[in-house]
């Protein structure tokens, strides 16, 4: 049965050439073996004229084309001099085309950086962009406000947390993408168009294959290209003008949010943990300017967070083990806002519009049921008790809305509502916030389940766990899928929400690792390397999302709620609070204008007021205010048609006719470049340095978190003391370096402050103080005692005693002498202050008599085994005799020993060379039988 594979974009590098009349954009694949050309007219002052011939050029044809263009654009005066044909810019992709009041601009990605790798599919972050004006200066019609629009558009920093991939659909979850590849063969064979039925018969290697014209199932691959989920695509409107004109290889969709990946080493076995956050492009904006929901059910600050865990030792989607878990955050789906004109830290919350039938909430939850299935679980973290009613207003409106919607849903698919005042529990001395969140998380994960593309391992039968049997979700033949999702919200959906999502993600991570056969029970403890690595990922994730929406990093962190935050963090938290207040008061309006212009929510026109002249952008995001709705949705049957029949599975993942129309299928040879992920990832055609690869630079649990001491359990699931973490001995770094490294949070922490110091306004640490010892080698450095600076000479004496003790032991002068030397050394250490514990032992403590007797017995055994005359000169070869058990030839850059190859391998290689020269060897019996079978199937 043919396999399915995602189509890899055929354009990953491009070069823009310019003449006075046209731009020529030459795009090529990664190996630069296939090329396409776009011709962009520069003589039109306000229209975009693009010609795509849809032809695929090879390298020689492109060179000839560029040579003819160069020759044709030379002037008669300068036939031998410079040409009117020049190279303008090199790029890795097109963000889109945009027009303000003059002509069109084209936005290129000029720098990229690899951020993650999922099954061989690379995910890149945009590092730099270039914006080029298309019309020629001779036809340009200048407008005085054009430059201001360009500045506003460029206020959206594309080099900050925008991501793309050439082969992986980032707008959909891993569950959706893999479910697409696992759909039955019949669906794809019927969907493949007649024009794409032909199989490419020539493989990349141009090798001879007697079966190349057969189109056998083992050689056919269905290449799938899916339509993105435009809610999480940020350049969809910028590409809308050319989407139906150019070949789809030119289109590249970007997402905004966060992407991070770390490597968890489990006794040398690499497991990659990836965190992807997709920010919605609908009703997008800044903190106080975008609250609640719009008339279409899109909410502010809506982010879908997906954690992917996979065994990195196997790269393929079909052969590897992959697991994912998805959760969502978003503002309370009501018509509400906050008035920022009062210049208050917490402006009063007001309900802008009455919604007695929960119409806007129905639209929002209809979207969620369609994308995630059921159950939808709401975790509402806003305050319940307040002296002056503030956050409580939202809870009083949301709960009746959920009750109203649930009365029309089937009982099995009702929306679950969990309200918990997290801020109040934080102030209490008797309640542990994270324990309560852990209970909620366990219940949520059991209800929704998670995605894994593998059926249960045999280890689950050997080591059964009672919690595994109660797990929800939908079980399939190839594994299990997540049904439903957790939707977490507070007022801002920043600090409290991020901590709650971390606890749910931590619980889901335990189940994912258990399902992959990595741990023996679905439970993870704090203060392990695994959880520290995961906590760092989530804090970077929370900081990034907080900067995008709130203007500052997180204020409350996981350590705040664990009550282990250092006292030095309080001043940093005050600065973060001030930074957030300043951003909200003075810069959010400009950022909101930039987002509206970038997403084309507002399109400039000479007949409309300018963007900066609008008193509010309310009418831009609320389409119902500008036109009467054509159809009024039912208040009782508030869900989309056909959606209930698929529950609990999401409607978007069901292979119905409507969903199949969004997928383009073509049949290709299994060696075709458009689906060959091996060549795409490993790039065998180019020289690459291993030290520069992404897998080396990735955060590593063994390198970053495991203690750098001998005799420590290397398991990342072992609970460690704060002073045992690997990051505590790495040496201090400046704050600037910490910022550049995205605040690689140290796992160690000073003693916890008093509980009274942690209030609702206190925040947690963003960086940890580290010891100033410096990173030193323990192998060549004497034992360093925690003494005063004047004790350096004493430390040298102790080091010399250690050397003398070793000399006594090596000279064979007797066990008693050595024991006395050891006791003398121990007494010297006892006279000093407490020693550090680099080897996990307290050297200042005298060994027990039992241990000394064991050691003396061991030394006696060594003496009896090696009989040495004490009067003779000691020779090491008489005591220790090392003989090599294997011998390898000593190759050098001048001489290389030829490898030993057996006769059968030589015969195979010689016959291969002769076949390439047109000389065929005598066929053996097996070859004759194979050929007869081939002729029989082909011609008889």
N, C-alpha and C positions, 0 to 999 in steps of 0.2 A: 504494500500500500504506500503511495507516495507520501512523503513528509511535507509539512508546511513550514515556511520560514518567512521572517519579515524581510521586506525588500530594503536593501541598503541604498541610500541616496547615491545616485551616479555623479553628483557634483559636490565635491568637498573642498576643492580649491578653485579659485577663479582669479583672472587678471583682467583689468579694465584698460582697454586701449582707446585713445581719443583722437579724433580728427575734428576739423572745424564743423563738419556737418553731422557727424554721428559718433556715438560711443559703440564700441564692439566689446562685448563681455564674453570672454572665453572661459568656460567652466570645464573642469576635468574631475575624474574620479581620483581616489587616493593614490593609485599606482600610475596615474597619468597615461593610461592606455586608451581611454575613451574620452572624447571631448564634445561639447556642445557650444553653440555660438548664438548669442542674442545681439540683435542690432537695434539700437535705441536712437531715435531721431532727435537731433538737437536744434532743428530749425523751427519747431513748434513752440511758441512762447508759453502756452498754458496747457496744452494737451500732452498726454503721454502716449507716444506711438512706439510700440515694441513689435519687432518681427522675430519670430522663432521658427526656423526652418524645420525643426524637429529631426534634423539629420544628426547621426552620430559619426564624428570624424575620428580617424586615427591620428597618431602623432605626426606622421609625414604630411597628411592632408592639411592639418592645422598650420604647420610651418609654411607650406606653400601658399595657403590663404593669407597668412600674415605678411608673407613676402610680397604678394601681389598688392595688398593694401598699402604696404610701405612704398612700393614703387609707384603706385598710382597717385599717391598724395605728395610726391616730390614736385616742387615747382620747377619751371624751366630754368630759372636762374640758378637754383641750387640742386641740380641733378646729382651732383657729387657731394653735396653738403648735407645739412640736417634736413629731416623730413617733417612733414606736417602730421605724421603718424607717430604717436608717442605712447609710452606706457604710463598710465595714471596711478593705479593703485593695485595692490595684491590683497586678496581677502579670502575668508573661509566660509562666507555665506552672506545672504541678503536678509536684512531685518525687514525691509519693506520700502515702499514708495509713499511719499507724503507731499502734499501741496498745501500752501497757505494762501497767499494773495497773489503770488507770481507764478512761476513754473514749478515743476516737480523736482523733488530731491530724491536721491537714492541713498539708503543707509546700509553700509557694509560692516561686517564683522572683520576687523583687521588683526585682532589678537585673541587667542583662546587658551584655556588651561584645563587639563583633564582633572575632573573632580571625583569621578566614580566609574566603576566598571561592573556591569551586571550581566553575567553570562556572556562575556565577550563584547557586549555593547557598551561603547564608551559614552560617557556623559561629560559635556564640556561646559565651562563657565565662560561667559563673554568677558574678556579683559579690556578690550578697547574697540572703538567703532570709528567710522569715518563717514561724514555726511557730505555728499557731492551734489552740486546743483547741475541739472541736466541741460537746460537751454544754453545756447551760445550767448556770449555777451552782446553780440551784434543784434540779436532779436529780443533781448531781455527788456521787459517793461517794468521799470523800477516802481516800487511802492514804498512809501515812507514807514509803514508799520511792519514790513516784512522782517526786518532784523529783530524786532522785539518778539515776534512769534518764533523765530529760530531760537532765540535765547530761552524762551519758555519751554520749547520742545526739548532742548538739550538739558533742561533741569532734571529730567528723568535720566538718572545716571545708569546707562546700560551696562557699565562695567561693575555694577553693584548687584549681585545676586540674580542675574538672568542666565538661564541654562538652556542647552539644546543638545540634541543627539541626531546623528545621521541615520541611525538604524533602529532606535528604540523610541516608542511613543510615550513621551513624558507626561502627556495630558491624561493618560489612562493609568490605572493601577496595574501592578504585575499580575494580579489575578485575571484581569480582563485580557491583557496581552497574551498570557499563556493559555487561557481558555480559548482564545481565538485560534491558536496554533493546534489545539487538540480537538477541534471540531471534525466530524466525520468526513471521509473522503468524498462521499456522494455530494455533499454541499458544495465543495470546491469544484468538482468536475462539472457540475451543472452551471456554476457561476462563471467558469472560465469562458471568455468570449471566443468566437470562432477565429478572430484575427490572431489570438494569442495561443491557439491550440498547438501550433508548430513548436517543436522542441529544438532548442539550439543544439546543433549536432557537433559543433566544434568546441572541444573543451579548451581550457586555458593552456594546457600543456601541449596542444596540438599533437597529442599522442594517437597512435593507431589503435582502433578499437573495432573489432568485427561486429560488435553489437551497437554501434553508434546510431544506426538508423532505426533501431527497433522501437525506441520509445518505451522501453520496459519500465514497469513501476519502480524498480530499484534505482533508476536513473532520473526519474522525474521528480521535481520539487515544485510545489505550488508557492509562488511568491505572493505574499499578502501585503497590501497597502491599505491601512485603515484611515478613515476620516478622523481627525483629532476631536477631542471634546473641547469645543470652543470656549467654554466657560473659564478654563484655566489657560487659554492661549492669549498671549499679550500682544502679538503682532498680527492677529487675524484680520483686523480692519486695514492694516497697512498693506497686506498682500491681496486684499479683496479685488483691487483694480486689475491685477494681472493674473489672478488665479485661473481664469478660463482661457487665457491667451497662451501662456508659456507651458512647457513640459513640467510635470509635477516634480521632477528632480530639482528644479530651481527653487521650489517652495520649501522653506524650513521654518518650523514653528517653534517659538521660544516660550518658556514658562518663567514665572517670577516667584521667588520664595527662598528656599534653602535646599542645599544638597551637600551631604557630608557622608564620608565612608571611613570606617576604621576596621582594622584587622584584629580579630580575636584568635590568639594561638592557643589551641588546646593540645598540649603535649606535642607541639610541632604541626598539628593539623590546622590549616588556615580556615577560618570562618569569617566571612565579611559581613559586617553589620552596616547597612545603608539607611540613611534617613533622608527622605525626599518630602519637602513641603511645597504644595502648589497653592499659590494665592489666586483667588478668583479675580477675574478682570471685570466682573459685573458689580456695579455699585462700589467700585474701588475708591479709596481715598485715605485721608488722614483721620486722626483720632476723634476730635470733637466735631469735625465737619461731615463725617459719615457715621451715622448711628442707625441702629434698627434695620429696616428693610425698605425696599422700594415697592412699587405697585406690581412688579412681576415676581416677587418672592425672593429676590436676590438680597442677601444680607451683607452688612459691612464687615470687614475684617474676616472674611470667610477663607479658611485655610484647611486644606486636606493634607494630613500628615500620614505618610506611609513608611513603615519600618520593614526593611527587607533583610532576611537572614539567609545566607546560602553557603554551602560548602564550596570553597574556592578551589579545592583540589580538582574539581571537575567543572569545565567551563560551559559545556553544552546545556541548552534549555531542555533538551529531550533526555539526556543522560544524567544531568545533575539534579541536586536536591535544592529546591527553592521554597521559601516560605515568606509570607508577608502578612501584615496586619495594618488596617487603615482606621483612623479616627479623624474627627472633624471638630474644628472650633468655628464659632461665628457669633455675631451679635444677636441679641434677643429679637426674634422675628415679629416685631411690632412697629407701628408708626410712632417713633419717638426720637427726640433730639435733646441737645443741651445748648443753652444760649451762652456763647463765649464772649459776648459784648460786655459782660459784667467784670471781666478780669479776675475771676475767682479760681482758686485751685480746683474746686469741685463745683462746677456750675450746676444749677438745679435741673433735674430731669423733668421733661414735660412730654405728655402724650399729644402728638400733633393731630391725630385723627381717630375718631371712634371706629372700631371695627367689631361690632357685636357678633358677627357670624364668623370671625376669625378667617377672613378671606385671604389676607396676605400670609398668615401662618399656613393655611391650606396649600397655597402655591409653593411655599418653601418646602414643606414636608412631602409634597408630591414629587418635587425634584429629587429629594433624598431617597424616597422609596423606589423611584425609577432607577437611580444610580446604584444604590447600596442594598436594596431589598429590606426585609423586616427581620428583627424588630429594630425600630429607631429608639434609642435610649437617650434621653435628655438628662444631663447632669448640670443642674443649675446651682452655681456657687455664690450667688449674690446674697447680701445680708438680709436677715429676716427681722431682726430687732434693731431699731434705731430710735434715738430720741426725737430726731426730726426725720420724717419720712423722706427717703432719698432712693436708695436702691430697691427698697421694698415695693415701690410702685411697679417695677417690672415684673416681679414675681406675682403680684396680685392680678396682673393682666395675662401673663403667660399661662398660668395654671388653668384658669377657666377656658382659655382657647384650646388647650390640649384636651380637656374634658369634652368640649363641644365636638372636636374632630373625631375623638375616639368612639363616640356613640354611633357613628355611621360605618366604622371599620369592623371587619370580622374580629372576634375576640382574640384569635390567634395572632393577629397582626397589629394589635393596638400599639400606640406610642407609649413607651414607659417614661415616667417623669420622676426624677430623683432630685429633691431640693435639699441642699445641705449648706448651712452657713459656715463656710470655711474660716472666715476672718474671726468669728466669735470663738471657734474652737482653738484657734491659734493663741488667743489671749489666755485661755484657760490653762491652769497649772496641772489639772487632773487628767486632761485629755491628750492623747497622742494623735496628732493630725494624720501622720502618714499611716498609722495602723488602721485608722478609719478608712482612709483612701484605699489602702490595700484590700480591705474587705469589699469595698465597692468595686474595685478593679477585678477581683476574683469573680464576683457575680457577673460583671459585664462580659468578661472574656468567655465565661461559660455559656452565656446567652448567645453571643454573636459567633463564637468560634474564630478560626483564622484560616488562611489559605496555605496549603502545602500541595506540591505536585507529586507527592509520593504516597503510596499506601503505607500502612503501619509496618514498622520494622519488627523483626523477630524479637528484638530486645524488649519490646513492650509486653510480649508474652512472657519473657523470662522475668522481667521486673515490672509487674503490673502496678498501676497506681490508681486508687479509687477515684481521684479527681479526673483522670483521663476519660473514664466511662461516662461522666456527666457532661462532657464538653458538647457545646452546641455546634451550629453551623450545618452545612449540607455535605454529606459524604457521597463521593462519586467513585467511579471505577479507578480513577487515577490518583485519588487522594481525598482531600476535603476542601471546601471553599467557605469563605466568610459570608454570612448572610446577616445583614443589618450592620449598624454602625453606632458608635457612641458619639454624641454631639455635646461638647462641653462648652459652657459659657459662664463668664462673670460679667461685669459691666464693660471692661475694656478688652476682655479675652486675651490678657497678657500674662500677668504674674501668677495668679491663682490657677488660671487655666493651664499654664505650662507645667506647673508642678503636678496637677491632677493627671495631665496627659502622660507625664513621665512615669507616674506610678502605674497607670494602666499599661503603658508600653513595657515597663519592667515585668509586669505579670505576664503579658503576652509573650515577651522574649523568653521567659522560662518555659512556656508551653512550646514555643517554636524550637528551642534547643532540645527539649525532650523529644519532640516529634522527629527531629533529625538524628536522634540517637546519640546526642552529645553528653547528656546528663541523665542520671538515673531516676530523678523525680522532678516534676515541674515546679521548682521552687528556687529562687535566687535570694541570697542574703546581701545586705548592705556591707560595705567595706571589703568587697571582693574586687579583683582586677576587672572582672566582667562588668559589674554594675558601675564601677568608677568610669570605665570607658564609655558605657552607655549614658551615664549622667553627664559626662563632658559633651557628648554629642547633643544631648537634649538642651544643655545650657547654651551651646553655640546656636542651636536651632531657635531657642527662645529669645536670645539676644538679637538675632537677625530679624526675626518677625517683629520684635518690639521696636527696633530702630525704624523699620519700614512704616509701621502704623502709629507708634507713639512718640518717636523722635529721640528715644534714649534706650539704653540697654535695660535688661530686667532689673527690677528693684527687689522683689522677693524671689528667693531661689530655693532649691531643695534643702540646702543647709540651713536656711532660715527656719524652715518647718521642722527640721531635725534638731534644731536648737544647738547646733555646734558651730555657728558662724563666729569668726573671730571678732574681738571688740574693735579692731582697726577698720572693720568693714562699715561701721556706722557712718563715718565721715564720707566714705565713697558713695554710700547710698543716698546721703543728702545731696551730693553733687549730681547723681543720676536723677533725683527728683527735680532739682532745679533745672537740669538740662531738658527734662521732659516738659516742664512748665514753660520754659523759654521757647522751645520748639513749637508747642501748641499755640502759644500766644502770638508769635511773630513770624514764623516761617511756614506754618501749615497751609496758609492760604495760597502762597506761591507754589508749594508742592502740589496742592489740589488742582490748581490751574494746569500745571505741567502734566499731571496724570490724565485730566480730561482731554487735553490736546493730544497726548500720545495715544490714548485709546480711541481717539476720534469720536468721543462723546460730543465734543464741540468741534465743528468743522468751519473754519473761517470763511467768511464771504463778505463781499463789499456791501451786500444788501442787508446784513445783520449787524447788530452792535458787536463791538470787539469783546474779546474774552474778559479783559480787565475792566470793562464797563458794566458787566452783569452784576447786579446786586447779590445774586445767589445762583447756585447751579442746581437748585431744586428741580427746575423744569427740564433740565437736561437729563436727569436720571429718572424722573417720574413721567413716563410717556403718556399715562392716562390723563395728565393735566393738560396736554396739548391736543388731544383728540379723544372723542367718545369711543369706548370699546364697541367693536362690532358684535361680539358674542359675550354674553354674561354667563360665567361658569355657575354650575349648580352649587348650592350651599350644602347639599347632603351628599351627592356623588362627586366629591371634590377632587378625586384622583383622576389620572389620565385613563383613557380607554385601553383596555387590555392589560393594565398593570396588575390588577388583583390576581389574574389567572396565573401569573408567573411566581407570585410570592410563595415562600420566603426568598427565592432567588431573585436577584435584581432583573428588571425587565430589559435593561441594556445588555445583559449577558446572555439572553435567550436568543437562539438562532432563528428568529422569526423573519418574515419577509422584509419588514421595515428596517431591521438592523442589518440584514444582508446587503441591502442597497448601499450601505455606507462603506462597503469593502470592495476593493478592486483586486482581482485575482488574475495571475498569468502563470502559465506552465513554462518552466525553464529547466535546463539541464542542471544536474546537481553541482557541476563545477562552474556554473555561470557566476560572473563577478557580482551580480546583483544580490545573490543570496549566500555567497561564500564568506561566512563569518570568520573562518580560520585565517584567510589571507587578509581580511580587513583588520583583524586584531593584532596578529603577529608581524605583518608586513615583511615577509621573507625577501622581498625585492630591495630592501634598503638596509643600511648598516645602522644599528641602534646600540646605544650604550646602556648596559644593564643598570648602572648607577643613576641614570637619568629617567628610568622608567617610573611609572606611577606607583607600582606595587612596592617599590623601595621607600618612597617618600611618604606612604600612607601611615597614619597613626597606628602603632603596633602595641598590643597589650603587653607583650613580653619586654619590649624596649622601653615603653613609657611608664608602665605601672608596676611590673614585677620587681621585687627588691633585688638589688645588685649584690647579693650576698650568697655565700656558699651554704649548701645544706637546707635551702628553703624549698618548700613544695612548689613546683612550677605551675600547679593547676590554677587557672584563673577563677576558680570557684571556691578557693580557700579564703576564709575571712582573715584579714591582716589588721594589725594595729596601725594607727595613723603614722607612727614613726617608721614603719617598715616599708612604706610605699617607695616605689622606684623614683618618683618625682621629687622626693624629699632630699635626695642626694645629688641632684643634677646641678646644683648651683643656682644662684639668683640671677634673674634677668631684669632688665629695665622695663618700665611700663610700656615704653614705645615698642620694644620687641614683643611684649606680650600682645599688644594690639595687632601687630603685623602677623603674628602667629594665630590670630583669632582666639586669643585668650585661652591658651591650653591650660585648663584649670588643674591646679595641683590637688591631689586627693587628700593630702595630709592637712590637719587643722589643729590649731592650738586648743587648749582646754576650753570647754564651753563657757559662755558668759552666763550670768544669772538669768533666770526666766523672766524676771521683771524687765530686763533690758530689751526684750523682744516684744514690741507692741505692733499694732496694725500699721504704723508708719515706719517700722524698722525694716531694713532690707538686708539681703545676704551678700556674701562676698562674690566679687567677680574675678578676683585674683588672690592668690595665696602667697603669704610671706614664705620665703625659702631660706634655708641656712646658707651662710656665706662661706662654707668650708671650701667650696670649689669642687669640681669633679676630678678626683684624683684616683690613680691606680692603686688598688689594694695589694697588688702583687709585688710591687717594688718599693713600697713605702713602709717604714717601721710603724709599729703600733703607736698611734697618737693618743696621748692622754688628755683629758679635759682638765688641764692645770693652768696656772697663770703663765704669762709670757716668760717669766724668769725661770721656768722649770725646764727649758729646752735642753740644758746640759744633763739634767736628771733623766730625761727621756732617752738621751743618747746612751747613758749608762745602762738603762734597762734594755735597750736594743743590743748593746754589746753583751750583756748577760745572756740574752737569748741566743746570740751567735755562739758564745762559749758553751752554752748548754747543748746546742746542736753539735759542736765539735766533740764534746765529751761522748755524746751518743755515737758519733761516727767512728771514734778512735777505738771503740771496743774495750774501754777501760773498766767495764763492769756495770752491772745493773744498779748496784748501790750508789756508785758515783753519779750515775745519770739521775737516779731518783733524788739524790741530794741536790744536784743542780736544778732539777725541776722545782723542788720545794723552795730553794733559794730565789728562783725567778718569781715564783708565786708570791713569796713574802715581799719582794721588791714592789710588785704591783699593788699588793694590799696597802702599802704605805702611801700610795698615791690616792688621788680622788677617784671617783667612779669612772670606769672605762666605758667608752662607747661599745656597742655590741655589733660589730660588723659581721661576725660569724654566728650571731644568735646565741652566744655564750657569755656568761659573766666571768671574765678572766680574773676578777678580784676575789672570787670565791674559791676557797681551798677545796680540791676534789675530795670526794668521800673515800674512806679507807677501802671500801669495796672496789671502787674504780682503780685505786692505786694497786691493789693486789692483782686485779685483772691485767693491768698494764705490765706489771713485773713478770707475770706468767708469760705474757706475750713476748717480752724481751728474752726470757730464758729459752723459749722455743726457738727464737731466732739465733741465739748463741749456739744451741745444740745442733742446729741444722748446718751452720757454716762453721766448720772446725778451722780455726785460724791460730797459728802460733803467735803469741803476743810478742815474742822477741824478734820475730821477722818483720821486715818492712811490709806494711799492709798494701796489697794490690787489689784494686777494685774488681779486676777480672776473676780473682779467686772467690770473691764473695757473690758477685752478681754476674751471671753469664747470660747475655742477651743474644739470641740467635734469630735472624730473620726467618719468618715462616713463608714469605713469598718474595719474589724478586721481580722488579720491573726494569725494563731497559731505560737508560738515562738519555732521553732525547734532549736535543738542544736546538738552537735556532740555526745551527749549521748542519747537523746530522740528525736524521730521523730514522729510526728503525722501521723497516716495512712491517705492516701488520700481518699476523698469521691468519691466512684464510684457507678454509678447507676446500677440497676439490669440487664438491657440489656447488658451493657458492660461486667458484670461478666459472663453472660451466654455465650457470644462470647468467652471470654478467657478460660472458663472451657471446652467448646467444643473443642477448639484448643488444650488444654493440653490432653484431652482424645483421640483426633485423633492421637496425637504423641505417645500415649501408646497403640494404636491399638484398642481402644474402640470408636465406632461410636455412636453418639446420634441419636435419631429418626429424620428422615428427615422431613422437613416442606414441604408445598405444592410447594413453589418456587424451592426448591432443587429437588423435584421429577420431575417437569417440565423441569428443566435444564438437568437432567440426561436423561430423555426421548428424548430430543432434541439431546443430544450427541450420544445416542445409534442409533437413527434414521439416523443421518448423517454418522455414522461410519459403520453400518452394514446393512442398508436398502437402 
